[in-house]
Amino acid sequence: MDSQLKKGLLEGCVLAAIRDEESYGYKIIGQLSPFIEISESTLYPILKRLEASKLVNTRNRLYNGRLRKYYSITEKGKVRLREFCRDMDQIMEIYRFLRRG
C-alpha cells in the first residue's frame, strides 16, 4: 500500500478510535487490531502528529502507580475525521469502479 495513503488511513483510524471516549495507546492498538495492523512504534508518532496539529488533546492520569497518557479528540479532530470519511467514500467509489472489470 502507498505509504502516504496508509499514513492518512492510520490517522483516520486513530481519530475514529477516540471519537467517543478518551483512550490510551495500548487500548487504541487493541481497538484497531481487528481492522488494521499497527504497532506502538507506528502509533505514537501518529499521536504526536495529531497532537501537534491540535486534532487530539492529551492528559496524564495515574494508573497503577504510574502516569498513563490519555488522548481525546478535539473539535478540529472531529472535523478532520468527517473529512476523512468523505474522502473514503470517494475512494470506495473508485474501488468499485476498479473492481467492475
C-alpha positions in Angstrom: 0.0 0.0 0.0 1.2 3.5 -0.8 2.9 4.9 2.3 1.0 8.3 2.1 -2.3 6.6 1.7 -1.6 4.3 4.6 -0.5 7.2 6.8 -3.8 9.0 6.2 -5.7 5.8 6.7 -4.0 5.2 10.1 -4.6 8.8 11.2 -8.3 8.5 10.4 -8.5 5.2 12.2 -6.8 6.6 15.4 -9.2 9.6 15.4 -12.1 7.2 15.0 -10.9 5.1 17.9 -11.1 8.0 20.3 -14.1 9.8 18.8 -16.5 8.6 21.6 -14.2 8.5 24.6 -10.6 9.2 25.6 -8.2 6.3 25.4 -4.5 5.4 25.8 -2.0 3.9 23.4 -2.3 0.2 24.2 -6.1 0.3 24.2 -6.1 2.2 20.8 -4.0 -0.6 19.4 -6.4 -3.2 20.7 -9.4 -1.3 19.2 -7.7 -1.1 15.8 -6.1 -4.6 15.7 -9.2 -6.4 14.3 -9.1 -4.0 11.3 -5.6 -2.9 10.7 -2.1 -3.9 11.9 -0.5 -1.2 13.9 2.4 -1.3 16.4 3.4 1.0 19.2 6.3 2.3 17.2 3.8 3.4 14.5 1.0 4.6 16.8 2.9 7.0 19.0 4.4 9.2 16.1 0.9 9.4 14.7 -0.5 10.5 18.1 2.3 13.1 18.3 1.4 14.5 14.8 -2.3 14.6 15.7 -1.5 16.4 18.9 0.9 18.9 17.2 -2.0 19.5 14.7 -4.4 20.2 17.5 -6.5 17.2 16.4 -6.2 15.5 19.8 -5.7 16.6 23.4 -3.7 14.7 26.0 -3.7 14.4 29.7 -1.8 12.3 32.1 -3.5 10.2 34.8 -2.1 8.0 37.5 -2.8 4.3 36.8 -1.4 1.5 39.0 1.2 3.9 40.4 2.5 5.3 37.1 1.4 8.0 34.7 -0.6 7.0 31.7 -1.2 9.4 28.8 -4.8 9.6 27.6 -5.8 11.0 24.2 -9.1 12.7 23.3 -10.4 14.1 20.0 -10.8 17.8 19.7 -13.5 19.7 17.7 -10.8 20.2 15.0 -10.2 16.5 15.1 -13.9 15.7 14.7 -14.0 17.9 11.6 -10.9 16.2 10.2 -12.5 12.8 10.8 -15.6 13.8 8.9 -13.5 15.0 6.1 -11.6 11.7 6.1 -14.8 9.8 6.0 -16.0 11.8 2.9 -12.6 11.1 1.3 -13.0 7.4 2.0 -16.5 7.5 0.4 -14.9 8.8 -2.8 -12.1 6.2 -2.6 -14.8 3.4 -2.3 -16.4 4.7 -5.4 -13.1 4.5 -7.3 -12.6 1.0 -5.8 -16.0 -0.2 -7.0 -15.2 1.2 -10.5 -11.8 -0.7 -10.5 -13.4 -4.0 -9.4 -16.1 -3.9 -12.0 -13.9 -5.2 -14.7 
